[in-house]
Amino acid sequence: EAERLRQFQAFLRDNDIADSVEVPVPVPELCSEAVLTMTRLDGKPLVDASPSPATEAAVATLVRTWALSVVSGPFFHADMHAGNVLLLRDGNKIGLLDFGVVGFLPPTTYEAVLSMADAYKVKDSMAVAVALRDMGVAKETLSLDTLAQDLDRTIFGSDTAATSPTAAETLVDLVDVSRRNSLLLPREFSLLVKQALYLDRYISALAPGMDVFSDPRV
């Protein structure tokens, strides 16, 4: 975990995010195989902050940093619950704790996620179905036509609803559709979905008008 902190610090510096996001610094002489000693981050859970333009900007920074770590970082934080995401005392910086659980996308999963995202933008249910199949472990009973039809009903049929689903809700629907169609998605994708649900909580509470797909801050 100490090594992960050092790696993530390097990632923040390399992407010019270190002024906006901070992680604890390990203290090597006070660390061992059983003990991790690190600097203290002075702040409070982000979810306990009051809505304001500053906290909305902080949420945008959090989403941008996490998404960037998924596509270009050494790993992504895979436990983004409220206790691990702080708004530091100056109010302009995010603090991330606890890198005990992290994830990364193997090349095949990463390529499938990119293909699925492209297909989702143009509402191509068959292409989404193919990407899901390429990402997961399919049983012999999997029918791409049936999967695509289920996606049309469950995902793209929501366009007629009064409100559009959030990114997290869409990901959960993708998992449900996959399970119904005898497709087991990899653990890495499940970790992505879990973090998207956490991020959705921050957005709903502190930046309810934010569109993560179009907001220039994200």
Buried (B, 14 or more C-beta within 10 A) or exposed (E): EBEBBEBBBEBBEEBEBBEBBBBBBBEEEEBEEEEBBBEEBEBEBBBEBEEEEEBBBBBBBBBBBBBBBBEEBEBBBBBBBBEBBBBBEEEEBBBBBBBEBBBBBEEEBBBBBEBBEEBBEEEBBBBBBBBBBBBBEBEEEBEBEBBBBBBBEBBBEBEEEEEEBBBBBBBBBBBEBBEEBBBEBBEBBBBBBBBBBBBBBBBEBBBEEBEBEEBEEB
